[in-house]
Amino acid sequence: MIPVVAAALIRSDGKILLQQRRFGAVHGGLWEFPGGKIEAGESPRCALLREIREELAVKLEWNAMTEIGFASDSAAPPLQRAPHVILLYTCRSWIGQPICLDGEQIGWFDASEIMELDMPPLDYPLARQLLRLLQHEAI
């Protein structure tokens, strides 16, 4: 099992940041929550701090990160690769202006647009969890 972390950066206007994967990568051109693999000896939060700094050039604030759910393909039929589990965090506060360092581009999307994007398979359940949270907060 390969542990991965991802972040849903949410601006004060409610828009959510996603990045488009490099075209030459697996799932190239698809939109995803930024993040990456947890390295040996890293906690999920430390990995997320590192990954977001490497991919978007921003510093997340430790207390502003909230774990909201996960997605895994471990129950899928045999895969051509090791199964992944992705932990999704929300973050509403960070230092710096996000710029795209590790993908084709980044974009800010309304919650209503997220499920219409072409995403890797594990990002869809993460997006559904995020949308449920945002709907619950609006009530």
N, C-alpha and C positions, 0 to 999 in steps of 0.2 A: 504494500500500500504506500502510495506517495502522498505525503501531506502537503497541502497547498493553502495559502492564505490569499484573500482578496478583499478589496475595500470598495464600498459604495460611498464615494465622496459626495456629500449633499450640500449644495450652496444654500444660502439664506432664502433665495427665491424658489427653493424646492427642486431645482434642476440637479440631475445626477450625472456624474462623469463616467463615461465608458471609453475604452480605447479600442482601436481597430488593430487586430494582430497583423504583424508583418505578412505580406503576401506569400513569401517563401516558406513560412512556418506551417506546422500542423494547424489546421483550422484557419489558415491564412485568409485575411480579409474580413473575418468575422469580428463582431463587437463583443467585448468582454469587460468584466470588472477587473481593474488592474490589480496585479499582485504576482505571486510566484511561489516557488517551492520553499519549504522550510528546510534550512540547512542543518546538518548534524550539530547538536548542542544548542540550537536556537529555540526559544519559546515562540509560539505563534505570533504574539504581539511584537517581539523583537524582529522576527522575519518580516512582518508587515511594515514596520518602520523602515527597514532596509530596502525592501522591494519598492515601496512607494517613492522613496528618495531616489532610487536608481531609475525608475521608470518615468517619474513625473517631476522630479527636482523639487519636491516639497517635503516639509517635515511635519509628520502627523503629531498631534498632541496626545500623549499617552492616555490621559483621562477623558479624551473626546472619542475614543474608540469603543464601540459597543458590539460585542459578538451577537449576531442575530440568527445564525443558522448554518447549515452545511448541506452539501450535496456530494454524493458518491456514486461511482459507477461499479462498485465492488459486486453488486448483485447482477450485473449485466452478463450476457453470455461471454465466453472466453474472449478476451481482448488481445490485440496485437502488442499491447504494452501492459505495464503494471497498472493496476487500478489506482485511481486518484480519489482523494477526499479533499474537498475545498471548504474551508471555514470562511464565512463572509462576515465582515465587520462593517458597520456604518461609521462614518466620521463626518462631523459637521463643522470642524474647526481644524485648521492647519496653518502652517507658516510658509509663505511663498505663494507664487502663482503657478499652477500646474502647467507644464509644457510637455510635449510628447518627446521622450527620449528613447523609447523602446518599441514603438509601434508605427503604424502608418500615419495615424492621426488620433486625436482625442476629440470628444464631443460632449456637450452638455445636453441632456435630454429631459423632457417632462416625464413623469412617472407613466403617463398614458402612452408614451411612445416606446418604452423599453421592450415590451413583449412583441413589438412589430419588427424589431431589429433581427438580423441574422446573427445568431450567437452559437458558440460551441454548446454541445448538449448539456453539460453540467451548469451552464450559466442560466438556463431557463428555470430550473427549480430555485436557484438562488434569487433570480428576479421575482419569482412569485412570492417567495418569503419576504423580500424587501417590500413589495407592493402591499402585502397583507399588513405589514408593520406600519407603513405610511397611511393606509386606510384607517387602521385602528387609531393612530395618533390624531387623525382628522376628526374622529368622532367626539 
